[in-house]
Amino acid sequence: MAAKSRKWTTAQIKQQIQRIQQAIDKHRREHKEENFTSVTPEEIARKLKRVKSPIITGQSWTGSTMPGGSINYTVGIFNPDPVQWKDLFAHVWIGSGNVDPTIGTFLGNVDARFPRLTEPKFNGLVIAPGASATLSFVLKVPPSVEKTNYLGNSCLIQPNFQDIGVYLDRGLFVFGVV
């Protein structure tokens, strides 16, 4: 499903904020030992006013590892729409692209020493109306990288297997190699 532009009423936005906050709280409880970020009610309202949904609502990750170790990363996704979304994927990579507003260069800003990861398996995630889901990744850190902080990016997409896909949302996480 590729949703068309949708206009949310003030009451619908308030209702969606409550639903999304419940999904965020669940994600936070399940990953309480990890770093965690989530959208604020104001950010939810702003995201709902954009033309595409579902949205990334929260993310958790292990804060640091040694060279050669791994970082566990989980991204929370919520479907505020009254219809099911299918064929969804999250793509994760390392690079400084998050600040780039241009989707093409954002996606291409990659530190090639790290793997690029995509979940779930074919044929993607299906999210029912008003439902949430999480996708988890294990990012292997190359043994030869410098000990510093790295910027991890996630992108929620709905590819079209025969044409141009749909960019939906993005997230950023910062981890250390110590």
C-alpha positions in Angstrom: 0.0 0.0 0.0 1.3 3.4 -0.8 -0.8 5.9 1.0 -1.9 9.2 -0.5 -1.6 12.4 1.4 -3.9 12.3 4.4 -5.2 15.2 6.5 -5.5 14.5 10.2 -7.9 16.3 12.4 -6.7 17.7 15.8 -8.7 14.9 17.6 -7.2 12.2 15.4 -3.7 13.5 16.0 -4.3 13.4 19.8 -5.6 9.9 19.5 -2.7 8.8 17.5 -0.2 10.4 19.9 -1.7 8.3 22.7 -1.5 5.1 20.7 2.1 5.8 19.6 3.1 6.7 23.2 1.8 3.2 24.3 3.9 1.5 21.6 7.0 3.6 22.7 6.5 2.8 26.3 6.4 -0.9 25.5 9.6 -0.7 23.4 11.3 1.3 26.2 10.3 -1.4 28.8 11.6 -4.2 26.6 15.0 -2.5 26.1 15.5 -0.7 29.4 19.2 -1.7 29.6 20.0 -0.1 26.3 20.3 3.5 24.9 16.8 4.6 23.8 15.4 7.5 21.8 11.8 8.2 20.8 9.6 10.8 19.2 8.0 13.4 21.4 4.2 14.2 21.1 5.2 17.3 19.1 7.3 15.2 16.7 4.5 12.7 16.3 2.1 15.5 15.3 4.7 16.8 12.8 5.3 13.4 11.4 1.5 12.8 11.0 1.3 16.0 8.9 3.8 14.7 6.4 2.5 12.8 3.3 3.7 9.3 4.1 3.3 6.9 7.0 4.1 4.5 8.9 6.7 6.2 11.1 9.7 5.3 13.2 8.7 5.9 16.7 11.6 4.7 18.8 14.9 2.9 18.7 17.2 1.2 21.2 20.8 0.0 20.9 23.7 -1.2 22.9 25.9 1.9 23.5 29.4 0.7 22.8 31.6 -2.2 21.8 35.2 -3.0 21.0 36.6 -3.2 17.5 35.5 -6.5 16.1 32.4 -6.6 18.4 28.8 -5.9 17.5 26.0 -3.4 18.3 22.4 -4.6 18.8 19.9 -2.1 17.3 16.1 -2.3 17.4 13.8 0.1 15.6 10.1 0.6 16.5 7.6 1.3 13.7 4.0 2.4 14.0 1.2 2.4 11.4 -1.3 5.2 12.2 -3.3 4.6 9.0 -6.7 2.9 8.9 -5.3 0.4 6.3 -2.6 -2.2 6.5 0.9 -1.5 5.1 2.9 -4.4 3.6 6.3 -4.9 2.0 8.1 -2.7 4.5 11.8 -2.9 5.2 14.2 -1.1 7.4 17.7 -0.4 6.1 20.6 0.3 8.5 24.1 1.6 7.8 26.8 3.8 9.2 27.5 7.3 7.9 26.8 10.9 8.6 23.8 11.1 6.2 21.1 11.8 8.8 21.4 15.6 8.5 21.1 15.5 4.7 17.5 16.4 3.7 18.0 15.0 0.2 17.0 11.3 0.2 19.4 10.2 -2.5 22.5 11.6 -0.9 21.2 10.7 2.6 21.0 7.0 1.5 24.4 7.2 -0.2 26.4 8.7 2.7 27.9 5.4 3.9 31.0 4.4 5.8 31.9 1.5 3.6 33.9 -0.3 6.3 30.7 -1.3 8.0 28.0 -3.6 6.6 24.7 -2.4 5.3 21.7 -4.4 6.8 18.1 -4.8 5.8 15.3 -6.5 7.6 13.0 -8.4 7.5 13.3 -11.2 5.0 11.4 -11.2 1.7 8.6 -10.1 1.4 8.8 -7.6 4.1 7.0 -6.5 7.2 3.2 -6.2 7.4 1.7 -3.8 9.9 -2.0 -3.7 10.6 -3.9 -0.5 11.1 -3.0 1.2 14.4 -0.4 -1.5 15.1 3.3 -1.4 15.9 6.3 -3.6 15.2 10.0 -3.8 15.9 12.8 -4.9 13.7 16.2 -6.0 15.3 19.7 -5.9 13.8 23.1 -7.1 14.9 25.7 -4.7 13.4 29.2 -6.2 13.2 31.9 -3.6 13.9 35.0 -4.2 11.8 38.1 -5.0 13.9 40.2 -2.2 12.2 38.0 0.8 12.8 39.1 3.7 15.0 38.0 4.0 18.6 35.4 6.8 18.4 31.7 7.4 18.1 29.8 6.4 14.9 26.5 7.5 13.5 24.1 4.8 12.7 21.2 5.5 10.3 18.0 3.6 9.7 15.5 4.2 6.9 12.0 2.8 6.7 11.1 2.1 3.1 8.5 0.3 1.0 10.1 -0.9 -2.2 8.2 -1.5 -5.3 9.5 -4.7 -6.8 8.8 -3.5 -10.4 9.2 0.3 -10.1 10.3 3.2 -7.7 9.7 2.5 -4.1 8.6 4.8 -1.3 10.8 6.5 1.3 8.9 6.7 4.6 11.0 7.8 7.6 14.5 7.8 9.1 16.3 7.5 12.4 19.7 8.1 13.9 21.6 6.3 16.7 25.1 7.0 18.0 27.4 4.2 19.3 30.9 4.1 20.5 33.8 1.8 19.6 36.0 1.7 22.7 
